[in-house]
Amino acid sequence: MDRGPWKKWTPAVAAAATIAALAAGGSITASARTDLPDRTPQDVLEMVAAHELEGFSGRLESSVELGLPQLPGADVRDGEDEDDGSVDGRIAGLLSELTGTHEARLFADGHDRFRLQLLEGADQKDLVLNEGELWSYDSAENEAVHLTLPRHGAGEESPLARQHPGVAMPTPEQIAERLLEKAEAHSVVSVEEGTSDSGRDVYTLRLEPRTDQTLVDTVAVDVDAATGMPLGVEVRAVGQDEPAVSVAFTEFTPEVPDAGLFDFSPPAGATVEDVSLPDGMMRHGGPGHCGSGAHHHRGEVVGDGWDAVVVMPADAVPQDVADSAVLDELAVDVEDGRLLSTPLLNVLLTDDGRVLAGAVPQQRLLDVAASGTGEE
């Protein structure tokens, strides 16, 4: 089933993809309306599955509150050390990107042109794709990276169109497509009418997991009544009063943006790096794609619903992860390993080197680990 041209954008970082797929959403405060045509949950799910929007623009807000304690040690809290290449620096940087509140502007036109602007106070990070030319730019560092992508045939989707342009802020559409794919099989689904944070009339799908083997309490998805595009997603954790993670459009225009927005030239004085893709990378689906064959053994998923657990075998986990000072501080000792626990996501690092993660209770991870999944 065709789920629209934007559905195939996926995060390039595996950890971000896992959290986005299992535990991302948007803060929804829809006000009640009664003038929309009545639709069943199945009707709205079909709207999302069939929607195709050639272009749009908008402003996004995300909020991720996983209940993690403050990162230990000045050496990993210092922003300059998050980029030092060490595993602690990388973990600190990733947690910094995934948690807290973020804002962005997003402009999209077909498969081959988009612009994402991550706003960080007075600073800004841009990712711009314009017909095969990809630029990333960090205003704080005044540094740009340029990449020329391989050409693709007429009517063929650009490989990079399958990649989401932002790691720290996946769009409501990307998250909703993942969460709704098997919604009816694993959830009780209902629908309400309202107005989203962006001012658009929406149908709000509410999902309640059918299993108690998950940390997810409810999910709400705002679906634009006119276009069928998801505009906001909210996930609440069991026993929590406020949303754990949120992503939602606060402004949204379903029109093709001005073409000039996709033109980019590095500012004067910027450091520019030209990079090349490794041979064959784009032929196998682009950055972050495992391709076929040998790489599939690098990880597997146990279960296909809310109780799904991602398992990475020991040989796919860098050795320095086990020695991470950040994880030592954040994790607690459990049977046969260490557990990093949040209201919405649990991660188990076993003594034999495997890593298991899911929006599931601690015991679910322990049971999957005890079954031998991911062992040599």
Residue, then its C-alpha position, 0 to 999 in steps of 0.5 A: m500500500d502506498r503511504g505517501p511520498w514522505k513515509k520513507w524518510t527514516p533517521a540515519v542513526a539507529a538509536a534515534a530510529t529505535i526511539a522514534a519508532l517505539a516512543a515518539g509523539g506530539s503534544i496535542t491540545a485539540s479543541a472539540r469541533t462538530d462540523l467535520p464529516d463523521r469518519t470511523p477510525q478505519d476511514v481516518l487510517e485510510m486517509v493517512a495511508a492514501h495521502e500524497l502531498e506534493g509540497f508543504s512547509g511548517r514549523l515544528e516543536s518537539s519535546v522529549e522527557l524520558g526522565l533521565p538524570q543529569l549526565p554525570g561529570a563535567d567532561v561529558r556535560d561540556g558541549e565541546d566534549e560531545d564531539d570529541g569522538s569518544v563513546d561518552g561524548r557520542i552518547a552525551g550528544l545523542l541524549s542531548e539531541l533526543t531529549g529536551t525541547h527543540e524547534a525547527r522549520l521544514f520545507a518540502d517539494g517532491h522527492d528531491r527538494f527539502r530544507l530542514q532548519l533546526l533552531e537553537g537559540a541564535d544558532q541554526k543548523d540547515l540540511v538542504l537537498n536540491e535535486g542531487e546537491l546536499w548541503s549541511y551547515d552549522s551557523a555556530e561553527n560556520e562549517a558546511v558539508h557538501l555532497t553530490l548524490p548519484r542521479h536516478g532515473a526518471g520516475e525513480e525515487s531519489p535514494l536520499a528521499r528515503q532518509h529523514p532529514g533530521v535525527a533530533m526531530p523526526t516529523p509527525e508524519q514519519i512517526a505516525e506512519r510507523l505507529l499506525e502501520k499495525a494500529e488495529a492489530h495491536s490497539v483499540v482505536s477511536v477517533e475524535e474531531g478537533t483543531s490542532d496546534s497549527g490551527r488546522d481542522v483534524y481528526t485525532l486517532r487515539l490508540e490504546p495498546r491491547t497488551d500490558q507488556t508495554l510502557v506505552d499508555t496511549v497514543a494520539v495522532d492528529v490527522d489533517a482533515a483536508t490532506g490526510m497528513p499527520l500533523g502531531v503525535e503524542v505518546r503518554a507513558v503508563g503512570q505519567d501525567e504529561p506526554a513523554v515525547s512530543v512532535a507537532f506542527t505549530e504552523f502548517t501550509p499544504e502548498v509547494p514552498d518558493a523554489g528559492l528556499f532550496d537554494f544554498s550557498p555557504p556564507a562568506g568565510a565558512t569552512v566547506e568540506d566536500v565528501s563522497l559516498p562509499d561505493g555502493m552505499m546509495r545503490h543499497g538504499g542510502p545512509g543507514h540502510c543495512g542492505s541485504g545479506a551479511h548485515h542483517h545478522r547485526g540485529e533483530v526484533v522480537g515481537d511486532g507490536w507494542d511489546a517489540v524488543v530490538v536485540m543487538p548481538a555483542d559483535a555489533v556493539p562497540q566494546d567501549v559502550a560497555d565501558s561508558a562512564v555515562l552508562d555506568e551512572l545512568a544504568v542500574d545493576v540487574e540480573d545478568g546485566r545493567l538496565l537503563s530505565t525511563p518511563l517510556l524506554n528500557v535498555l538492557l546491556t547484558d553481561d555477555g555484551r548484547v544490547l536489548a531495547g524497547a518500550v517494554p517493562q524490565q521483565r520483558l527485556l530480561d525474558v527475551a535476553a534469557s531466551g538466548t536471542g542475539e547470542e553467538 
